[in-house]
Amino acid sequence: MGSYRISAFIFDLDGVLTDTSELHFLAWKRLADEEGIPFTRQDNEALRGVSRRESLRRLLKGRSVTEEQALEMMERKNRYYRRMLSELSPANLLPGAVKFVENARNRGIKVAVASVSKNTRVVIERLGIGGLLDAVADGYCVVNYKPSPDIFIFAAGAVGTPVSECVVFEDAEAGVEAALRAGMRVVGLGPTERVGKANLVLPDLSRARVDEIISILSGTGIPA
């Protein structure tokens, strides 16, 4: 089996570098309550890694709304979420995340964030990690969201790196699928039942080692 060069790490944001999933849940839950729609934490898991519009579609569970109503609901949810974001700070970074990114940069690896959230840049600013990133790809950069590979391909272009030399760090099934479709290797963070299709599965970044990941994945072929 051949060896593969690794030149860039591309990170999803929520669930990988920080965890704003509780804020998303509370915002969607408030909207659902206002609309009289049952919405549980289990329902919220199905929204992980997908766009705001697709999240709304899943939340509605087949209920019919006009385009005007859908736009209003998405804006209302985002308004609730952004209010809660005002209290986000570097304390909300997940354990080991910054150290891992710093170690990657010190090794000469380019670093990008790729998230379909249109609040990505606000979150990065609140977390204070903008200076560690070579590029940011967010929901404004592409039309097709995960599991489409577009966001990761855009991020690879932004750091000037071939897709075959990129490793994606993802915590969502849709994100893992998107990265594989982009022709990249993937580190899945979280339970195997969610990210088991990744080339390598780890619980999180707290004990992850840059050299170890490169060693494992540089000898791993890209899935067909």
C-alpha positions in Angstrom: 0.0 0.0 0.0 1.4 3.4 -1.0 2.1 6.4 1.2 0.0 9.5 1.1 1.2 13.0 1.8 -0.8 15.0 4.4 -0.6 18.8 4.1 -3.8 20.2 5.6 -6.2 19.6 8.5 -9.8 20.7 8.0 -12.0 20.9 11.1 -15.7 21.0 11.4 -16.5 23.5 14.2 -19.4 22.4 16.4 -18.7 19.1 18.2 -15.1 19.2 17.1 -13.4 22.4 18.3 -16.3 23.7 20.5 -19.7 22.4 21.5 -22.6 24.7 20.8 -25.0 21.8 20.3 -26.8 22.6 23.5 -27.4 26.2 22.3 -28.7 24.9 19.0 -31.0 22.5 20.9 -32.4 25.2 23.1 -33.0 27.5 20.1 -34.8 24.8 18.1 -36.7 23.6 21.2 -38.0 27.1 21.8 -39.1 27.4 18.2 -40.7 24.0 18.3 -42.6 24.8 21.5 -43.9 28.0 20.0 -45.2 26.1 17.0 -46.6 23.3 19.1 -44.3 20.6 17.7 -42.9 17.9 19.9 -39.1 18.1 19.9 -36.7 16.0 22.0 -32.9 15.8 22.4 -33.1 12.6 20.3 -34.8 14.7 17.6 -32.0 17.2 17.9 -29.4 14.5 17.2 -30.9 14.1 13.7 -30.0 17.8 13.0 -26.3 17.3 13.6 -24.2 18.5 10.7 -27.0 19.5 8.4 -28.1 23.0 7.1 -30.6 25.2 8.9 -33.2 24.6 6.2 -32.8 20.8 6.3 -32.9 21.0 10.1 -36.2 22.9 9.9 -37.5 20.3 7.5 -36.7 17.5 9.9 -38.1 19.4 12.9 -41.4 20.0 11.0 -41.8 16.2 10.6 -43.9 16.5 7.5 -45.9 19.6 8.5 -46.5 21.9 5.5 -45.4 25.5 5.6 -45.1 28.2 3.0 -41.7 29.5 2.0 -42.4 32.7 3.8 -43.2 30.8 7.0 -40.1 28.7 6.6 -37.9 31.7 6.2 -39.4 33.4 9.3 -38.9 30.2 11.4 -35.3 29.9 10.4 -34.7 33.5 11.2 -36.4 33.2 14.5 -34.4 30.2 15.5 -31.2 31.9 14.4 -32.1 35.0 16.5 -32.5 32.9 19.6 -29.2 31.1 18.9 -27.2 34.3 18.3 -28.5 35.8 21.6 -27.0 32.8 23.4 -23.8 33.0 21.4 -23.1 36.4 23.1 -22.0 34.5 26.1 -19.6 32.1 24.2 -15.9 32.5 25.1 -12.6 30.6 24.8 -13.8 28.6 27.9 -16.2 26.9 25.5 -13.4 25.3 23.4 -13.4 21.5 23.8 -10.5 19.9 25.8 -7.3 19.6 23.8 -8.7 21.4 20.7 -6.4 24.4 20.7 -3.3 22.4 21.7 -4.0 20.0 18.8 -4.4 22.8 16.3 -1.2 24.5 17.5 0.7 21.2 17.3 -0.5 20.8 13.7 0.6 24.3 12.8 4.0 23.7 14.4 4.4 20.7 12.2 3.7 22.8 9.1 0.2 21.5 8.5 -2.3 24.1 7.2 -5.4 24.5 9.2 -8.9 25.4 8.1 -12.4 25.3 9.6 -15.3 24.1 7.4 -18.8 24.4 8.8 -22.1 24.9 7.0 -23.2 27.3 9.8 -23.6 30.9 8.7 -22.6 31.8 12.3 -19.2 30.2 11.9 -17.2 33.4 11.8 -19.0 34.8 14.9 -18.3 31.6 16.8 -14.6 31.7 15.8 -14.4 35.3 16.9 -16.0 34.5 20.3 -13.7 31.5 20.8 -10.6 33.7 20.0 -9.1 31.1 17.5 -9.1 33.2 14.3 -5.3 33.6 14.5 -4.8 29.9 14.4 -6.6 29.4 11.1 -5.4 29.7 7.6 -8.9 29.7 6.1 -12.6 29.5 7.0 -15.3 28.0 4.9 -18.9 28.6 6.1 -22.4 28.5 4.9 -22.0 31.6 2.7 -19.2 29.9 0.7 -21.2 27.1 -1.0 -24.7 26.4 -2.2 -24.7 22.6 -1.5 -24.3 21.6 2.1 -23.2 18.3 3.7 -23.3 15.5 2.7 -22.3 17.3 -0.5 -18.5 17.5 -0.5 -18.5 21.2 -1.6 -17.6 22.8 1.7 -14.5 20.7 2.1 -13.4 21.1 -1.5 -13.8 24.9 -1.0 -11.7 24.7 2.2 -9.0 22.7 0.4 -8.8 25.3 -2.3 -8.7 28.1 0.3 -5.5 26.7 1.8 -4.1 25.7 -1.7 -4.0 22.0 -0.9 -5.1 19.1 -3.1 -8.0 17.1 -1.7 -5.9 14.0 -1.5 -3.6 15.7 1.0 -6.4 16.9 3.4 -7.6 15.2 6.5 -11.0 16.2 7.8 -12.1 16.1 11.5 -15.8 15.5 11.8 -18.4 14.5 14.5 -21.4 14.1 12.2 -22.4 11.3 9.9 -23.3 13.8 7.1 -19.9 15.4 7.5 -18.0 12.1 7.3 -19.9 11.3 4.1 -19.1 14.7 2.7 -15.4 14.4 3.3 -15.2 10.9 1.9 -17.0 12.1 -1.2 -14.5 14.9 -1.5 -11.7 12.3 -1.7 -10.3 13.2 1.7 -9.3 11.1 4.6 -11.5 11.5 7.7 -11.0 11.3 11.5 -14.4 10.7 13.0 -14.9 12.1 16.5 -17.6 10.4 18.6 -19.4 7.1 18.8 -18.7 4.5 16.0 -22.4 4.2 15.2 -22.3 7.9 14.1 -18.9 8.3 12.6 -17.9 4.7 12.0 -17.4 5.2 8.2 -14.4 7.4 8.9 -10.9 6.2 8.2 -10.0 6.6 11.9 -12.4 7.0 14.9 -11.4 8.8 18.1 -13.6 9.9 21.1 -12.4 13.5 20.8 -9.2 15.6 20.3 -8.2 15.6 24.0 -5.7 12.7 23.6 -5.2 12.9 19.9 -1.6 13.2 18.6 -0.8 14.9 15.4 2.1 12.7 14.5 0.2 9.5 15.3 -2.8 10.5 13.1 -0.4 11.4 10.2 1.4 8.1 10.6 -1.8 6.1 10.5 -3.5 8.0 7.7 -0.5 8.6 5.5 -0.6 4.9 4.8 -4.3 4.7 4.3 -5.8 4.6 0.8 -8.7 6.8 -0.1 -12.0 4.9 -0.1 -13.6 4.5 -3.5 
